[in-house]
Amino acid sequence: MDPEFLLRAAKALIEVAGFAYLGQAIVGLFSGAGRDQNVVYQIFRIVTSPVTRATRFLMPAFIPDRHIPFVAFGLLLWAWILTLVALANVVRGA
């Protein structure tokens, strides 16, 4: 397969997960303590759960579970930046 296509697909998946985390944070701020009963919040949680589980697996046990979404968002941000750099190198070399 074309490396440019794979990098663009990876970038799109990273962006979907990152924006889902941002949406989840915004809905969580507006719903307060009742966020677990909010349907939109639950949808965002379903979208972000694979990234959250992978981050929990990768991180050491002393990191509290409530910090894992923040770490996951940070990892997604770095993955997005690295994907952009790799995509720029592929496009420039073509």
Buried (B, 14 or more C-beta within 10 A) or exposed (E): EEBBEBBBEBBEBBEEBBBBBEBBBEBBEEBEEEBEEBEBBBBBBEBBEEBBEEBBEEBEEEEEEEEBBEBBBEBBEEBBEEBEEBBEEBEEEE
